[in-house]
């Protein structure tokens, strides 16, 4: 990702997002799960890298961050965003 300014403090480092996206491209999974989406920046990279028939499920417990992810992925049928705690 060339725009490093988009990454906020607390986000996954850009090189880590690059590595995970490369793994997704190589492995071509049909289902992905991300726990703790934060701002959804890495999630957006996953969506770019995943196969056309894959789905991404995001779970974010923080209500404000959950809402940001809802806006970011609005209209993308392959992405499901849930507000919940990862551990119950």
C-alpha positions in Angstrom: 0.0 0.0 0.0 1.5 3.3 -1.0 -0.5 5.6 1.2 1.0 5.0 4.6 -0.8 8.0 6.0 -4.1 6.0 6.0 -2.7 3.8 8.8 -3.5 5.1 12.2 -1.7 4.3 15.4 -3.0 0.9 16.5 -3.5 -0.4 13.0 -1.6 -3.3 11.5 1.7 -2.2 10.0 1.6 -1.9 6.2 4.2 -4.6 5.7 2.1 -7.0 7.8 -1.0 -6.2 5.7 1.1 -6.8 2.6 2.2 -10.2 3.9 -1.3 -11.3 4.8 -2.7 -10.1 1.5 0.0 -12.1 -0.3 -0.9 -15.2 1.7 -4.6 -14.7 0.8 -3.7 -14.4 -2.9 -1.5 -17.5 -2.7 -3.9 -19.7 -0.7 -7.2 -18.5 -2.2 -9.4 -19.3 0.8 -13.1 -19.3 0.4 -13.8 -17.9 3.9 -11.8 -15.4 5.9 -12.4 -14.3 9.5 -10.9 -11.2 11.1 -11.3 -10.6 14.8 -10.8 -7.0 15.8 -11.1 -5.1 12.5 -10.1 -1.7 14.0 -10.6 0.8 11.1 -11.0 -1.9 8.5 -7.8 -1.0 6.6 -6.4 -4.5 6.6 -9.8 -5.9 5.9 -9.9 -3.8 2.8 -6.6 -5.3 1.7 -8.0 -8.8 2.3 -11.1 -8.0 0.1 -8.8 -6.9 -2.7 -6.7 -10.1 -2.4 -9.4 -12.7 -1.9 -11.0 -14.7 -4.7 -14.2 -13.4 -6.2 -16.3 -16.2 -4.6 -14.8 -15.8 -1.1 -16.4 -14.1 1.9 -14.9 -12.1 4.8 -16.5 -12.0 8.2 -15.4 -9.2 10.5 -16.0 -9.1 14.2 -15.4 -5.8 16.0 -16.4 -5.2 19.7 -16.0 -1.4 19.7 -19.2 0.2 18.6 -17.6 3.2 16.9 -15.1 1.1 15.0 -17.9 -1.4 14.1 -19.9 1.6 12.6 -16.8 2.7 10.6 -16.5 -0.8 9.2 -20.2 -0.8 8.3 -19.7 2.4 6.3 -16.4 1.1 4.7 -18.0 -2.1 3.5 -21.5 -0.9 2.7 -22.9 -2.6 -0.3 -20.2 -5.3 -0.4 -22.1 -8.6 -0.2 -18.9 -10.6 0.3 -18.2 -8.8 3.6 -20.2 -9.4 6.7 -19.6 -7.1 9.7 -20.7 -8.0 13.3 -20.5 -6.1 16.5 -19.6 -8.6 19.3 -16.9 -9.7 21.7 -14.6 -12.3 20.2 -14.5 -14.1 23.6 -17.8 -14.8 25.4 
